[in-house]
Amino acid sequence: MKIIAFEVREDEKEDFIRQAKVLNIEVTCHKELLTMATVDWIKGYDGVTILGRSAIHSDILDAMKEYGIKYLATRTIGYNHIDIEYARKIGIRVSNSQYAPNGVAEYTVMLLLMSLRHYKQALFRGNVNDYSLQGLQGRELRNLTVGIIGTGKIGESVIRNLQGFGCKIIANDAYPKDSLTKMLTYVSLDELYKESDVISLHTPLLDSTYHMIDKNSLKKMKQGVVIINCARGELMSIPDIIEAVESEKIGALGLDVFEKEEGIYHHDLRSDIISNRDMAYLRQFPNVTMTQHMAFYTDAAVRSMVEGALYSLSDFYKKGESMYEIKR
Ligand code: NAD
């Protein structure tokens, strides 16, 4: 079997080589995205793997079909960058990768603690020998209520990590889990907004979650609420978030993701002009900590992402099915 891999980072290459040997497949790696400009590279391959920056719309899917490609594996958990419905319609089978939620969950708790303890400011001040305390007083989790929106794999792992801190946990999910009810109380979204000192988002990007944090939901939240988003940037309306930071409705913000981060995050743009004004403006607030979509980025997760994609393409090809196929 011959596979072509797009968006391959240097740190993935070793895992690609090792796993390809295990599965006895031939893999060609490219650092470029899969776009209309590169789609003809897939001619002659049996399967394609990408990361989350290649936007796979109907035009690329049509070209894939024309070149006889039947299998596409994204090495990410999220798959909102692929037109799944259209792929299904034209008979292209798509899978995503799964990796342990621990890395993202640990990162979420780190951003949460950094936000509660003004760590960004403390770090910046130390770098210029400013060791003052003014403005750095934090809050203790044992006195706070944390609201988790989305108690899937990552949300659940965050909840388990928070157990040692003694905070009250409330949560909202369309599918509450009985197994979590000893650790938290499921509430309506409105109640979660009203009661939470800290809100952490862990839902996928869907029509129902797009801009769920906006003017209206912010209005229902506590003054000084801390919001953490390690899920998808599009869950928040950034103009509304900016207004809430300016008015101090939001006490602190920890973001690992950002709407329209594509083309910016994961690139070194030190000498470039960046045209995302909202990103630049939001970043400069002392109580806003932003990172470059890296919560997933651990050794264990990268290995699983590569392995998952190659196993999946190999299973599609050899067995006609893959346990990672996106069936929704
Ligand atoms: P998951 O599918 O296990 O869980 C998602 C949960 O959200 C489910 O329980 C689902 O019922 C719930 N949900 C869906 N719509 C909802 C709504 N409107 N209101 C409340 N709950 C809702 O997914 P996961 O593995 O926990 O990952 C969650 C998201 O995290 C992914 O979709 C991805 O976008 C993001 N993610 C980010 C990174 C990163 O590096 N920052 C890494 C991995 C995943």
Boltz pocket constraint, residues with backbone or C-beta under 6 A from the ligand:
constraints:
  - pocket:
      binder: B
      contacts: [[A, 77], [A, 78], [A, 101], [A, 104], [A, 149], [A, 150], [A, 151], [A, 152], [A, 153], [A, 154], [A, 155], [A, 172], [A, 173], [A, 174], [A, 175], [A, 202], [A, 203], [A, 204], [A, 205], [A, 206], [A, 208], [A, 209], [A, 230], [A, 231], [A, 232], [A, 256], [A, 257], [A, 293], [A, 294], [A, 295], [A, 296], [A, 297]]
      max_distance: 6.0
